[in-house]
Amino acid sequence: MRKKSKFRSGIEVYIFGMYFWAVVHAAVLIILSLLIYPHRMYLAAAILGFAIVLFAIEQFLIMLARKNINSYLKTLSFCADSESHRAVVNLPLPSFAVSLGGKIVWYNERFERSLGLKNCIGKPVSEYLGNVQITRFTENSAEATFDITLGERDYTVVGHRADPPANAAELPPVIIFYLIDRTDYNQLAAKFQNEKIVQCIIMIDNYDEALSDMPDSRHRSVTGEIEQALSSWVNEYNGVLLEYEKDKFFAFFEAENFRKITERKFSVLTDVRDIGNEHKIPVTLSIGVGLGGEGIAQNDDFARVALDMALGRGGDQAVVNEGGEFNFYGAKSGDVEKRTRVKVRVVSHALRDLIDQSDRVIIMGHRRADMDCIGAAAGLYRAVVNRGRKAYVLVNRHNCSAADIIKMFETSPEYDGMFITGEQAEDLYDDNTLLIVVDTHRPSMVENSSLLEMATKNKNVVLIDHHRKGQEFISNLILSYHEPYASSTCEMVVEILQYIQEKEKLTKLEATALYAGMFMDTKGFTLRTGVRTFDAASYLRRMGVDTVDVKRMFRNDLKWYVKKSQIVGNAEVYRDVIAISSFRGDREDASLIAAQAADELLNINNIEASFVAAITDNKIVISGRSLGMINVQIVLEKLGGGGHQNIAGAQFENISIVEVIKNLKEAIDETVQFD
């Protein structure tokens, strides 16, 4: 390295000397001409002209010398033998070499022509190629690549360290780079991606029931308006629309145009919803989108999964499935209650047959079981026992928000052995055991994931749930009853009981548990209630439920009211209609206080949604509540949570409350459209 540095320094001194003497020669001749000018004007002019010609000739010789020296340095800098020189210099790619200090020491003619650069020797490579990480090559000779854009051309730069051969040990190591022009390939790849076909499956929600109250003469008018809205939307983005059933359509778009659709958040959802509002019927759309697959067939599979998820989340939304990654748009309307009970009757009879074929049934809900979870489990326990089979309810008593109702069951001899732990359930489980999962469809949320895994392998799992469908869903089910329109899982179980049982009735305690679950999830029968909700409540009332006793279960002591008042008082109003608050609480009751405080904030004028964050020692829990105008589910899904349009939640670990509130506001801005 030292020899190389001395050599280069000598070259620079030599070049400087040539410049110096050229200036001296010119200066002497100019001075001489000035001295002669008063006496011999023509001679002075001749001397001045000679000085100019001589200076120009010397400049040309200096430039020629520098070019020859640079050419020599190009050869000398990184290779000592002629074969290596010819191989690298004649490489049909722009190539250059950089010292470990980051300066260019050589480049070939293609590099010079392709990039339009000259006289780069000795200059930092960062002036031309940006921040090239030379340190990636200083430790070893591993090859590395990176992409850059120079002007209007895209290049992939391949580099590796080149150490001098043994017979040229005095030469320093260099890093050799090759530029591969990727512009044409990238443009072709971008065109290919932009022209990929995106498949959409569109379904008119609640089609038959929505039109059933209208005269037949108006059916064609309403459906015509919907089809016209769909056709206009598809044509706007140069797509193709195909109707394959009276309420189902295929739509195909190019990927480039489909990106505009997502940017405008599927405006057709609003257009069709407005048509329904105009005719006073609950007509909305569910759209499943498949893209990113290896072909049309796989995109079709993706689209069908996406449509199933859109329907499972209540409809009135678009779900984009890009290779298993889901994005959600819309979801402005509440779930539409289905009037027909054909499905519940079919499910009830199928469940009855499954119970009869099993030796025992284990009923399991979600972690930190609540009233809806325990009430539904109690109702199914009665159905199984009445079929002459053994029944068990798996629950963690130490992490349960329905401990009071569990104690009521445990004090009655009739329910001795009803509740078991996860370990006991795993010991009881065998191939003739049926597992019923209630009040959750997410495998990560169940009380005992090991038991679920064993049961799904045998395909002995029944699911009964009312939560809107999320990206997680229990697979390999033998029977699924998932209805997001239902107010609660207890409501669904009450309807099942009326078909699965013939003359057997519920006990007062079981009916009370079911009623309490419905009371909790509907906030005292004020939210998410329909005709079938009150039908179920009426059935339970006939079974002997004392509504005053249920009301007493939800009473709080004074310290809870004081705490809730403080939370409400500290609330921040965001975007004029959303209340956000936070507090620090005990691990045991933080979630419950947050939920109740969020409910309380909805009693404030002009507040349409509320979010309360509870800070505990090791995590932060958010409860979201809404009156229906704002979908808190899609807001908290952005943060990894989920739930219903009106009730949702999320949990965080290893993050500050400041970051949580910041992320919450960003999620609100992304998902909520404010007038």
Protein Blocks (a to p, Z undefined) as FASTA:
>chain_A
ZZmmmmmmmmmmmmmmmmmmmmmmmmmmmmmmmmmmmmmmmlmmmmmmmmmmmmmmmmmm
mmmmmmmmmmmmmmmmmpcbfklmmmmmmpcbdcddddfkopafbdcfklmmmnopahkg
hpafklmnopadfklmmmmmcdcdddddehjaccddddddddddfklmmbccdddddddd
fklmmmmmmmmmmmpccddddddehklmmmmmpcfklmmmmmmmmmmmmmmmmmmnopac
ddfbfkbccddddfklmmmmmmnoomllmmmmmmmmmnopacdddddddehiabfklmmm
mmmmmmmmmmmnnpjiacddeehiacdehjlbccdddfbfklmmmmmmmmmmmmmmpmbd
cddddehiafklmmmmmmmmmmmmmnopacdddddfklccklmmmmmmmmpmklgokacc
fklmmmmpcfkbccddehiabfklmmblmlmmmmmmnopaccddfbdcdfbdcehifbdc
ddfkbmbfklmmmmmmmmmpmkbccdfklmmmmmmmmmmmnnoolgopafklmmmmmmmm
mnopafklmmmmmpccfklmmmmmmmmmmpcceehlaccddddddfklmmmmmmmmmmmm
mmpghiabdcdddddfkbccdddddehlacfklmmmmnopacdfkbccdddehiafklmm
mmmmmmmmmmpccZZ
